[in-house]
Amino acid sequence: VRYDNYPYDDLLFPRDRICPTVKIRKLARSKYDRVTNQHIPRFDHFCGWINNAVGEENYRWFLLFLAVHVGMCFYGSIVCYWLFVGEIIDGDLLNATFFVVETGEEVKASKMVVVQFLLARHFYLSAVLMVVMGVALTLFLGFHLYLSARGMTTNEYYKWKQVIRWHKSAKRRYEEAKKEGLVTERQTQGEGKAVSSATISDDVDVGCVGPAGTSVAGDAKAASTQTGANGDRGKEGDDDDDSAILDPGPFPKNIYDRGIR
């Protein structure tokens, strides 16, 4: 299979799962994108700027797209700077007299006054287009370079945040119940098990700034179905009560990354 390049972790991506929309086997790290109506291998996110999903086939071009635009913003900022310098020299603004519109007060020229004048006159060009967009794109490119260096995707990054929140909540609930003597010997047999794949919602649209809406099964019932440390699914409701409080065990290993916390 062309896109079947990654192992299943039996947590974010359980094996033998069928996509309920397109009715095909879900490859590890893939996701259905409802905007493009396609199942995307190694899905990262849907980008509104290019109006397309970013995944295994086009992620490198997306990084190039970001890098080019960051370079253009920095180049535009440098050009704006020299245009402003030229305007200052041609208009002799450092020796000019300025007026406050609200009061009519005369103000002697200074570097700060001239900068305020130029920013007010060319606000959208200098402040919005060059500075704001340049900073935003630089941070966005840095975030994706970080993900690339770790071998992660945006989709997986936010899903692991869900796992972290669930694990902390379940661990805190278990420790509190243990102190109060609410955990029985039968329930402690579930210790050492990791978080369940049912904890993570896969029906979430992921955009440039993260998921459109997260759904974390952080209640007590999610703890009744566990995933073993070796990735095997536990049985649900065979002997345990629905309200059983189980130890979520150690934090599960992310096989696609060396650690995200």
N, C-alpha and C positions, 0 to 999 in steps of 0.2 A: 504494500500500500504506500502510495507516494507520501502521505502526510503522517503516517503512523511511525513517528520517530522518537517517541518518549514513553517511558514506562508509566504504569498507573501507580498512584500513591495510595489508593484505597481510602482516601480521606476527602480531598477536594475533588478528585477524579476517580471514582470507583470503577472497576472493570465491569464490562458487560452491561453498562447502562445504555438505554436506548433514548435518543432524543425524542421527546413527546411531540415535537412539531414536525420535523421532517422524517421521523421514523427510521433513523439510521443509528448505527452504533456510535456512541460518542467517543472520539479519540481522546487520549490523555491531553489535557491543556487546551482542548477545543471548547467552543461555546457557540450557541445559536445567537445570531444577531437579528433582532426583529426589524431593524430599520432597513437593512439590505436584504432581509429574508434569505440569509445564507448561513450555513454552519461553517464557522471560521476556524481553521487549524491554528493552534497556539494563539488564541484570541488575546489581544491586548486591550483595545477599547475602540469605540466608535468615535471618529473625529469629525466634528461638524465643519471644520475648515476645509477639509478635502471631500466632505460628504461621502465618506467611505469607512468601512471597518478596517482597522489596522491589525494585521496578524502575521503569520509566518512568511507569507509571500512578499509583503510590502513593508515590513517594519524597518528594514535598513534604509529604504527610500524615504520613509517618514522621518527618520533621524536626519537624513540629508536635507529634507525639507525644512526641518527646524533649524539646523545649522546655517543654512543659506539665509533664512529670514533673520536670525540673530546677527549674522554678518552684515546684512543690509541695514538693520536698525543701528548698529554701531557705526557703519559707514555714513548713514544719514545723520547721525548725531555729530560726527566730525564735520560733515559738510555744513550743518546748521551752525556749528560753532564758528567756522570761518566766515560764513555769511553774516553772522552777527558782528564779528570783528570788523568786517568790511563796512557794515552799516554804521558802526560806531565811528570809524575813521572818516567815512564820507560825510556823515552828518555832524561830525565834531561833537558827539553827544557828551563827552566828558567835560566839555566847556559850556554846555547848553544849560538853559534854565527851564525847569519843569513846573507844571501847575497841577495842584490837586483838584480834580474835577468837582468834588463835593464842596470844598471850601474856597477854591480859587487861590489858595495859598501858593506862593512861589517857593520852589525848592531848588537849592543849588545841586548841581550834578555831583554824583559820587558813583563809585563802582556799583554799590548796592542799588542805588536809584536807577542807574542805567540798566542793570540786570532786570529789575522789576518792570521797567518800561518795555524792554524787549520781550519778556515773558508774557506780559499783558497784550502786547501787539501781535505776537505770534504764538499764542497759547496752544492751539490745537496742533500746530506743526511741531513745536519744541517739546512741550510737556506731555501731551497725550500720545502723539504718533511715535515720537522717537524715544522719549525717556520711559514712559509707562509701558509701552509695548516691548521696548528693548529689555527692560528688567524682567517683565513677565515671561517673555520667550526664553531669556537666559535661564531663569529658574526652572522653567518647564523642560528645557533641554537638559539641564543638570539632573533633574529628577529621572529622566529616561536614560541618561548615561549611567546613573547609579543602578537603575533596574537592569540595564544591559550587563553591567559588570557583575551583578549578582545572579544573572541568568533568570530573572523574574519577569513577569508581565504585570501590567497595571491591574488586570483582573485578579491575578493571584495575590498581588500585594494587599488589596483591600479584602480579599477573602481570608487571608491570614490574620488580618486585623479582627475579623469576626471571630476567628478561632481563639485568638488571644483574649478577647473580651469574654467569650463563653467560658474558657478554661479558668480565668481568674474568678468569675462569678461562681462557677461550680465548685472550685476548690475552696473558696471562702464559705460557701454554704455548707460544704462537707465538714470543714473544720469547726464551724459554729455548732453543727449538729453533734459532732463528736464530743465537744466540750459539755454539751447539755445531756449527753448520754442517750441521744436519740438514734444512734447508729448501732445496729445489732451485729452479732458475730456473723450472721448470714449475709448481711450487707457488706461487711468488710472483705468478703471473699472476692468482691469486684474490684479491689484495689489493684493498682498497677495497670489499669486499662486506660486507653487514651480517649480523646474526644471522638464522638461519632460523626460520620459523614452527614447524618441528618441535621447536624448543627448548622451547616453552611447552606445558604440559599443560592441556587444557581439561576433563579428566575429574576435576575437583576440586570438592568441595562447599565453598562459601564461606559462613561464618557471621558472627555479629556481631564476633567477635574474629579473623577472618581465615580462611584456608583450613584445612579439616580435615586435609589432607595434601597436601604439595607434591611435584611430580615434575619435576625439572629435568634435562634431557638434557645434562649437562655433560661428557660424555666426549668422546673424540677423534672418534668417528664422527659426532657431531652436526655437526661442522665441515665434513663433506664435502658436505653439502647446504646451499647458501647462498641468501640472498635478496639480489638486487641492490639498489644504492642507489636505484633507481627503483621497487623493489617487485617486480620480476620474479623468479620462482623459477629457481634454477640447476639444471642437470642433475646427477643423482647417479650417480657411478660410471662415467661415460662413458670418461674417460681417466685419472682419478685413482685411486690405490689407496685402499682403505678406511682405511688408516692415514695418509693424507696430512694434513699439518699446514698449515692455511690461516690466513691472517690474517683475523680476523673483521671487520676494517675499522672504520670509525667507528661510534660508538654510534648506533643507529637513532633516527629522530625519532618522537616520539609526537605524532600529528596531533590527538589529543584534549586535549592539555595543552601548556603552554608549557615544560615541563621538570619532571621529577619527582626528579632526583638531587640 
